Amino acid sequence: MTTIERINIIAAVIATLSFSGVVAKFITKRFKRYTLIKKADIALMKIHKPAAFILIVFGAFHGILSIINFHEFGMLPNILGTIGLLSCIASTAFFYLKKRLRIPKIWIFHHRSYAVVALVALIGHILVSI
């Protein structure tokens, strides 16, 4: 295993851990009527934005390094990873554009829609890459 492959694996692990943090926030939001989960939801809200940023940075880094091993896994993981990464970027962009959008609630619809696309694509990416 080369040094670049090791760095790629480390980037993938960091991106996966941050992805887990973002998904955990998504899950706790749905069950926050319970006291313990409500506390977890509040704590996860504090790491939601940094985790998304780390996911985008290390996901992009992992994607760039994965070009070297394109022949090993084929095209599907690369397509799903690209769709997932672009959806994460779009979801984040809608969060930062929320003040510029004239309709206050429209940003959250797009933010969540792209988040769901990213969730499905990244889970698919992980499953076909294993």
BAMAR-919249 format. One record per residue: x, y, z of N, C-alpha, C, O, CB in turn; residue number from 1; residue in one letter. Coordinates in steps of 0.1 Angstrom, whole numbers. Glycine has a CB too. Example, Ala and Ser with C-alpha at 12.3 -4.5 7.8 and 13.67 -1.06 7.14 Angstrom:
# residues 2
NODE     nc1     nc2     nc3    cac1    cac2    cac3     cc1     cc2     cc3     oc1     oc2     oc3    cbc1    cbc2    cbc3     i   aa
NODE     132     -57      78     123     -45      78     132     -33      78     142     -33      85     113     -45      90     1    A
NODE     128     -22      71     137     -11      71     129       0      79     134      11      80     141      -6      57     2    S
# end
This chain:
# residues 130
NODE     nc1     nc2     nc3    cac1    cac2    cac3     cc1     cc2     cc3     oc1     oc2     oc3    cbc1    cbc2    cbc3     i   aa
NODE       8     -12       0       0       0       0       9      12       0      18      14       8     -10       0      12     1    M
NODE       6      21      -9      15      33     -10      10      44       0       0      43       6      14      39     -25     2    T
NODE      18      54       1      15      65      11       3      72       6      -5      76      15      27      75      12     3    T
NODE       1      74      -6     -11      81     -11     -24      73      -8     -34      79      -4     -10      84     -26     4    I
NODE     -23      60      -9     -35      52      -6     -38      53       9     -49      53      13     -32      37     -10     5    E
NODE     -27      53      17     -30      54      32     -36      68      35     -45      68      43     -16      53      39     6    R
NODE     -31      78      29     -37      92      31     -51      92      26     -60      98      33     -28     103      24     7    I
NODE     -54      85      15     -67      85      10     -77      78      20     -88      82      22     -67      77      -4     8    N
NODE     -72      67      26     -80      59      35     -83      68      48     -94      68      53     -73      46      40     9    I
NODE     -73      75      52     -74      84      64     -85      95      61     -93      98      69     -61      90      68    10    I
NODE     -84     101      49     -93     111      45    -107     105      44    -117     112      48     -89     117      31    11    A
NODE    -109      93      39    -122      87      38    -127      84      52    -139      86      54    -121      73      30    12    A
NODE    -119      80      61    -124      77      75    -128      90      82    -139      91      88    -112      70      83    13    V
NODE    -120     101      80    -124     114      86    -137     119      80    -146     124      87    -113     124      84    14    I
NODE    -139     117      67    -151     122      60    -163     113      65    -174     118      67    -150     120      45    15    A
NODE    -161     100      67    -171      91      72    -176      95      86    -187      95      89    -167      77      71    16    T
NODE    -166      98      94    -169     101     108    -177     115     109    -187     116     116    -156     103     117    17    L
NODE    -173     124     100    -180     137     100    -194     135      94    -204     141      98    -173     148      92    18    S
NODE    -195     126      84    -208     122      78    -217     116      89    -229     119      89    -206     113      67    19    F
NODE    -211     108      98    -219     102     109    -225     113     118    -236     112     123    -210      92     116    20    S
NODE    -217     123     121    -221     134     129    -232     142     123    -242     146     130    -210     143     132    21    G
NODE    -232     144     110    -242     151     103    -255     143     103    -266     148     105    -238     155      89    22    V
NODE    -254     130     100    -265     121     100    -271     119     114    -284     119     115    -261     107      94    23    V
NODE    -263     119     124    -268     118     138    -277     130     141    -287     128     148    -257     117     148    24    A
NODE    -273     142     137    -282     154     139    -295     152     131    -305     156     137    -274     167     134    25    K
NODE    -294     147     119    -307     144     111    -316     135     119    -328     137     119    -303     139      98    26    F
NODE    -311     125     125    -319     115     132    -324     121     146    -336     119     149    -310     102     135    27    I
NODE    -316     127     153    -320     132     166    -331     143     164    -339     145     173    -309     138     174    28    T
NODE    -331     150     153    -341     160     151    -355     154     150    -365     160     154    -338     168     137    29    K
NODE    -356     142     145    -369     135     144    -374     129     157    -386     127     159    -368     124     134    30    R
NODE    -365     127     167    -369     121     180    -367     130     192    -365     125     203    -362     108     181    31    F
NODE    -366     143     190    -362     151     201    -373     154     212    -371     162     221    -357     164     196    32    K
NODE    -384     147     211    -394     148     221    -390     141     234    -396     143     245    -408     143     216    33    R
NODE    -380     132     233    -375     125     244    -363     134     250    -355     139     243    -370     111     241    34    Y
NODE    -362     135     264    -353     144     270    -339     141     267    -331     150     263    -355     142     285    35    T
NODE    -334     128     267    -321     125     264    -317     128     250    -306     134     247    -318     110     267    36    L
NODE    -326     125     241    -324     128     226    -324     143     224    -316     148     215    -334     120     218    37    I
NODE    -332     150     231    -333     165     229    -319     171     233    -314     180     227    -344     171     238    38    K
NODE    -313     166     244    -300     170     248    -289     167     238    -280     175     235    -296     164     262    39    K
NODE    -290     155     232    -281     151     222    -283     160     209    -273     163     203    -283     136     218    40    A
NODE    -295     163     206    -298     171     194    -292     185     196    -287     191     187    -314     172     193    41    D
NODE    -293     191     208    -287     204     211    -272     203     209    -266     212     203    -291     209     225    42    I
NODE    -266     193     215    -251     191     214    -247     189     199    -237     195     195    -247     179     222    43    A
NODE    -255     181     192    -251     178     178    -253     191     169    -246     192     159    -259     167     172    44    L
NODE    -262     200     173    -264     212     165    -251     220     165    -248     227     156    -276     220     171    45    M
NODE    -244     220     176    -232     227     177    -221     222     168    -212     230     164    -227     227     192    46    K
NODE    -221     209     165    -211     204     156    -216     201     142    -208     197     133    -206     191     162    47    I
NODE    -228     205     139    -234     202     126    -227     209     115    -223     203     105    -249     206     126    48    H
NODE    -225     222     117    -218     230     106    -203     226     105    -199     224      94    -219     245     110    49    K
NODE    -196     225     116    -182     221     114    -181     207     108    -172     204     100    -175     221     127    50    P
NODE    -190     198     112    -189     184     106    -192     184      91    -186     177      84    -199     175     114    51    A
NODE    -202     193      87    -205     194      73    -193     200      65    -189     195      54    -217     203      71    52    A
NODE    -186     210      71    -174     215      65    -163     205      64    -157     204      53    -169     228      73    53    F
NODE    -161     198      74    -150     187      74    -154     176      64    -145     171      57    -149     181      88    54    I
NODE    -167     173      63    -171     163      53    -168     168      39    -163     160      31    -186     161      55    55    L
NODE    -171     180      36    -169     186      23    -154     186      20    -150     182       9    -175     200      21    56    I
NODE    -146     191      29    -131     192      26    -125     178      25    -118     176      15    -124     200      38    57    V
NODE    -127     170      34    -120     156      34    -127     147      23    -120     139      17    -121     150      47    58    F
NODE    -140     149      20    -146     142      10    -141     146      -4    -138     137     -12    -161     144      10    59    G
NODE    -138     159      -6    -132     163     -19    -118     158     -20    -113     154     -30    -132     179     -19    60    A
NODE    -110     159      -9     -97     154      -8     -96     139     -11     -88     134     -19     -90     157       5    61    F
NODE    -105     132      -5    -106     117      -8    -110     115     -22    -104     105     -29    -117     111       1    62    H
NODE    -119     122     -28    -123     121     -42    -111     123     -52    -109     116     -61    -134     130     -45    63    G
NODE    -104     134     -49     -92     137     -57     -82     125     -57     -76     121     -67     -86     150     -53    64    I
NODE     -79     121     -45     -69     110     -43     -75      96     -49     -67      88     -53     -66     108     -28    65    L
NODE     -88      95     -49     -94      83     -55     -93      81     -70     -94      71     -75    -108      81     -51    66    S
NODE     -90      92     -76     -88      92     -91     -77      82     -95     -77      76    -105     -85     106     -97    67    I
NODE     -67      82     -86     -55      73     -88     -60      58     -89     -55      50     -97     -44      75     -77    68    I
NODE     -69      54     -80     -74      41     -79     -87      39     -87     -95      30     -83     -76      37     -65    69    N
NODE     -90      46     -97    -102      46    -104    -104      32    -110    -116      27    -110    -102      56    -116    70    F
NODE     -94      25    -115     -95      12    -121     -99       1    -110    -105      -9    -114     -83       8    -127    71    H
NODE     -96       3     -98     -98      -7     -87    -113      -8     -84    -118     -20     -82     -91      -3     -75    72    E
NODE    -121       3     -83    -135       2     -79    -145       4     -90    -156       1     -88    -137      12     -68    73    F
NODE    -141       9    -101    -150      12    -112    -156      26    -111    -152      34    -104    -161       1    -112    74    G
NODE    -167      27    -119    -173      41    -121    -183      44    -111    -185      55    -107    -178      42    -134    75    M
NODE    -191      34    -106    -203      37     -97    -199      44     -84    -206      53     -81    -210      24     -94    76    L
NODE    -189      39     -77    -185      46     -65    -181      61     -67    -184      70     -59    -174      39     -58    77    P
NODE    -174      63     -78    -170      77     -82    -183      86     -85    -183      97     -81    -161      77     -94    78    N
NODE    -192      80     -92    -204      88     -96    -212      91     -83    -216     102     -81    -213      80    -106    79    I
NODE    -214      81     -74    -222      83     -62    -214      92     -53    -221     101     -46    -224      69     -55    80    L
NODE    -201      91     -52    -194     100     -43    -195     115     -48    -196     124     -40    -179      96     -43    81    G
NODE    -194     116     -61    -195     130     -67    -209     136     -65    -210     147     -61    -192     129     -82    82    T
NODE    -219     128     -67    -233     132     -64    -234     136     -50    -240     146     -46    -243     122     -69    83    I
NODE    -229     128     -41    -230     130     -26    -223     143     -23    -228     151     -15    -225     119     -19    84    G
NODE    -211     145     -28    -203     157     -24    -210     169     -30    -210     179     -23    -189     155     -30    85    L
NODE    -214     169     -42    -221     181     -48    -234     184     -41    -237     196     -39    -223     178     -63    86    L
NODE    -241     174     -36    -253     176     -28    -250     182     -15    -257     191     -10    -261     163     -26    87    S
NODE    -239     178      -9    -235     184       4    -231     199       2    -235     207      10    -222     176      10    88    C
NODE    -224     202      -9    -220     215     -12    -233     224     -15    -234     235     -10    -211     216     -24    89    I
NODE    -243     218     -22    -255     226     -25    -263     228     -12    -269     239     -10    -264     218     -35    90    A
NODE    -264     218      -4    -271     219       9    -265     230      18    -272     238      24    -271     206      17    91    S
NODE    -251     230      18    -244     240      26    -246     254      20    -248     264      27    -229     237      27    92    T
NODE    -246     255       7    -248     268       0    -262     274       3    -263     286       5    -247     266     -16    93    A
NODE    -272     265       3    -285     270       7    -286     275      21    -293     285      24    -296     260       5    94    F
NODE    -278     269      30    -278     274      44    -272     289      44    -277     298      50    -270     265      53    95    F
NODE    -261     290      37    -254     303      37    -262     314      28    -259     326      30    -240     302      32    96    Y
NODE    -270     309      19    -278     319      11    -292     322      17    -299     329      11    -280     313      -3    97    L
NODE    -295     317      28    -308     318      34    -312     333      36    -324     336      34    -309     311      47    98    K
NODE    -303     342      39    -307     356      41    -309     363      28    -316     373      27    -296     363      49    99    K
NODE    -303     358      17    -304     364       4    -317     360      -3    -322     367     -12    -293     361      -5   100    R
NODE    -322     348       1    -335     343      -5    -346     351       0    -347     353      12    -337     328      -3   101    L
NODE    -355     356      -8    -366     364      -4    -377     357       4    -384     363      12    -373     371     -16   102    R
NODE    -379     344       1    -389     336       8    -382     329      20    -373     320      17    -396     325      -2   103    I
NODE    -385     332      32    -377     327      43    -377     312      45    -366     306      48    -383     332      56   104    P
NODE    -387     305      42    -387     290      44    -382     282      32    -380     270      34    -402     286      47   105    K
NODE    -380     288      21    -376     281       9    -362     275      11    -359     264       5    -376     290      -3   106    I
NODE    -353     281      18    -339     276      20    -339     263      27    -331     254      23    -331     286      27   107    W
NODE    -348     261      37    -347     249      45    -352     237      37    -348     226      38    -356     251      58   108    I
NODE    -362     240      28    -367     229      19    -355     224      10    -353     212       9    -379     234      10   109    F
NODE    -348     233       4    -337     230      -5    -326     223       3    -319     214      -1    -332     242     -13   110    H
NODE    -323     229      15    -312     224      23    -315     209      27    -306     201      26    -311     232      36   111    H
NODE    -327     206      31    -331     193      35    -332     183      23    -328     172      23    -344     193      42   112    R
NODE    -337     189      11    -338     180      -1    -324     176      -5    -322     164      -8    -345     188     -12   113    S
NODE    -315     185      -6    -301     182     -10    -294     173       0    -286     164      -3    -293     194     -12   114    Y
NODE    -298     174      13    -292     166      23    -297     151      22    -289     142      24    -296     171      37   115    A
NODE    -309     150      18    -315     136      16    -308     130       4    -304     118       4    -330     136      14   116    V
NODE    -306     137      -7    -299     132     -19    -285     128     -15    -280     118     -19    -299     143     -30   117    V
NODE    -278     137      -7    -264     134      -3    -264     121       6    -255     113       5    -259     146       5   118    A
NODE    -274     120      15    -275     108      24    -276      96      16    -268      86      18    -287     110      33   119    L
NODE    -285      95       6    -287      83      -2    -274      80     -10    -270      69     -11    -299      85     -11   120    V
NODE    -269      91     -17    -257      89     -25    -245      84     -17    -237      76     -22    -254     102     -33   121    A
NODE    -242      90      -6    -231      87       2    -232      73       8    -222      66      10    -228      97      13   122    L
NODE    -244      69      13    -245      56      18    -243      46       6    -237      35       8    -260      54      24   123    I
NODE    -249      49      -5    -246      40     -17    -231      39     -20    -226      29     -23    -254      45     -29   124    G
NODE    -225      51     -20    -210      52     -22    -202      43     -13    -193      35     -17    -205      66     -22   125    H
NODE    -206      43       0    -199      35      10    -202      20       8    -192      12       9    -203      39      24   126    I
NODE    -214      17       5    -218       3       3    -211      -3      -9    -206     -15      -8    -233       2       2   127    L
NODE    -210       4     -20    -204      -2     -32    -189      -2     -32    -182      -8     -40    -209       5     -45   128    V
NODE    -184       6     -22    -169       7     -21    -163      -3     -12    -151      -5     -12    -165      21     -17   129    S
NODE    -171      -9      -4    -166     -19       6    -162     -32      -1    -158     -41       6    -177     -21      17   130    I
# end
